[in-house]
Amino acid sequence: RLALPDNVLLRWDSLQIQIGSTEVFRKLEFFYNLPNEGQSLALSEIGKTVIVSSSSYTEFEKRSLSENVAYVNADLFSKACIRPRRTEDSFHPLGASYSVRLKKYLIDRKVPRFIRDRLPLFFVENELVWAPGFPVSEKVKVTPLTSKIYKIEVHFQK
């Protein structure tokens, strides 16, 4: 780490060099409950907005892949909360028969630390069920038997 004038910070490790304001590298703390269906929520700390809408299984089947949209089982997801990562977080990726520590999962996918610290993570009963850019957890996946589906979108604020 090297502090430069005007609150600019230079960080490096063996793989990358990062330059930004000291604010960019500050670890954030926030906690929100998932907004109700048809509502949006501004995550001002990270400059993103979460939108929750209902969906159908037909729409789910016809979806185009987007890293900022997830289709989830609404009955399980309705009590979700949103917060940044913590060291003890783990994740059960869709299709996997195991859980993996979130830190390892994100590092293996080459997500830079300053982005890892700013991801809005979605939890149900303290279990990570979705991080934008990655598949949903097995816990909230949509199946043909799912009675109610939420479409969760995460957008940059304008």
C-alpha positions in Angstrom: 0.0 0.0 0.0 1.1 3.5 -0.8 -0.8 6.6 0.2 -0.6 9.4 -2.4 -1.8 13.0 -2.3 -5.5 13.9 -2.5 -6.6 10.7 -0.8 -5.4 8.4 -3.6 -4.3 5.0 -2.6 -2.1 2.6 -4.5 -2.4 -1.1 -3.6 -0.8 -4.1 -5.2 -0.3 -7.8 -4.8 1.4 -10.4 -7.0 -1.4 -10.3 -9.6 -2.7 -6.7 -9.8 -2.3 -3.1 -9.1 -5.2 -1.0 -7.9 -5.4 2.8 -7.9 -8.3 4.7 -6.4 -9.4 7.0 -3.6 -9.1 5.7 -0.1 -13.0 5.7 -0.1 -13.0 3.0 -2.8 -11.0 0.6 -0.7 -12.9 1.2 2.6 -14.8 -1.9 3.8 -18.5 -1.1 4.0 -21.1 -2.1 6.5 -24.8 -2.1 5.6 -27.9 -4.2 6.3 -31.3 -4.1 4.6 -34.4 -6.3 4.5 -35.5 -7.4 1.0 -38.1 -4.9 -0.3 -41.6 -6.1 -0.9 -42.7 -7.4 -4.3 -43.1 -4.5 -6.8 -40.8 -2.2 -4.8 -37.2 -1.1 -5.1 -34.5 -0.4 -2.6 -31.5 2.0 -3.0 -28.3 0.7 -1.6 -26.7 4.1 -1.4 -23.5 2.8 0.2 -22.5 0.9 -3.0 -24.5 2.9 -5.6 -26.9 0.1 -6.5 -30.7 -0.5 -6.6 -32.5 -3.7 -5.9 -35.8 -4.3 -7.6 -38.2 -7.2 -6.7 -40.9 -8.3 -9.0 -43.1 -11.4 -9.4 -42.4 -13.8 -12.3 -43.8 -16.9 -13.7 -42.2 -20.3 -14.5 -42.8 -19.6 -18.2 -40.8 -16.3 -17.9 -38.1 -18.1 -15.9 -37.7 -20.7 -18.7 -37.4 -18.0 -21.3 -35.0 -15.8 -19.4 -31.8 -14.6 -20.9 -28.7 -14.9 -18.8 -27.8 -11.8 -16.9 -25.4 -11.5 -14.1 -27.5 -9.0 -12.3 -30.8 -10.8 -12.4 -31.8 -13.9 -10.3 -35.0 -15.9 -10.3 -35.7 -17.4 -6.9 -38.3 -19.3 -5.0 -40.3 -16.4 -3.4 -41.6 -18.5 -0.5 -38.1 -19.0 0.7 -36.6 -15.7 -0.4 -39.2 -13.3 1.0 -37.4 -13.1 4.3 -34.0 -12.3 2.7 -31.7 -9.6 3.9 -28.9 -7.8 2.1 -25.4 -7.1 3.5 -21.7 -7.2 2.6 -19.5 -10.3 3.0 -18.1 -11.4 6.3 -15.2 -13.8 6.8 -17.3 -16.7 7.9 -19.7 -16.7 5.0 -20.1 -19.8 2.9 -22.2 -20.6 -0.2 -23.9 -23.7 -1.7 -23.7 -23.0 -5.5 -26.5 -24.2 -7.7 -25.9 -27.8 -8.9 -23.1 -28.4 -6.4 -23.3 -31.1 -3.7 -21.2 -29.1 -1.3 -20.7 -25.7 0.3 -17.7 -23.5 -0.3 -16.4 -20.5 1.7 -17.4 -17.4 -0.1 -13.9 -15.9 0.1 -12.4 -18.9 -1.8 -15.3 -18.9 -4.3 -14.8 -15.3 -5.2 -11.0 -15.5 -5.3 -11.1 -18.6 -7.5 -13.3 -16.5 -9.9 -10.7 -13.7 -9.9 -13.0 -11.1 -8.3 -10.8 -8.2 -7.0 -10.9 -7.5 -3.2 -12.4 -4.0 -3.6 -15.3 -5.5 -5.6 -15.7 -8.5 -3.2 -16.2 -6.0 -0.3 -18.9 -4.1 -2.2 -21.1 -7.0 -3.5 -24.6 -6.8 -2.2 -25.1 -10.4 -0.8 -28.5 -11.9 -0.2 -29.1 -14.1 2.8 -31.9 -16.2 4.1 -31.6 -17.3 7.7 -27.9 -16.4 7.7 -27.3 -18.6 4.6 -25.9 -16.9 1.5 -28.4 -17.6 -1.3 -27.3 -15.1 -4.0 -24.5 -12.8 -5.0 -25.0 -10.8 -8.2 -22.9 -12.2 -11.0 -23.1 -15.8 -9.7 -25.7 -18.6 -9.6 -28.3 -18.7 -6.9 -28.0 -21.2 -4.0 -29.6 -24.6 -4.1 -31.8 -23.4 -1.3 -33.8 -20.9 -3.3 -33.6 -22.4 -6.8 -36.7 -22.5 -9.0 -38.2 -25.9 -10.0 -41.3 -26.8 -11.9 -43.0 -27.2 -8.5 -42.2 -23.7 -7.3 -45.5 -21.9 -6.7 -44.3 -18.3 -6.5 -41.2 -16.8 -8.2 -39.4 -13.5 -7.6 -37.2 -11.8 -10.2 -34.5 -9.9 -8.3 -32.6 -7.3 -10.3 -29.5 -5.3 -9.1 -28.7 -2.1 -11.1 -26.2 0.7 -10.8 -27.9 3.9 -9.6 -28.0 6.8 -12.0 
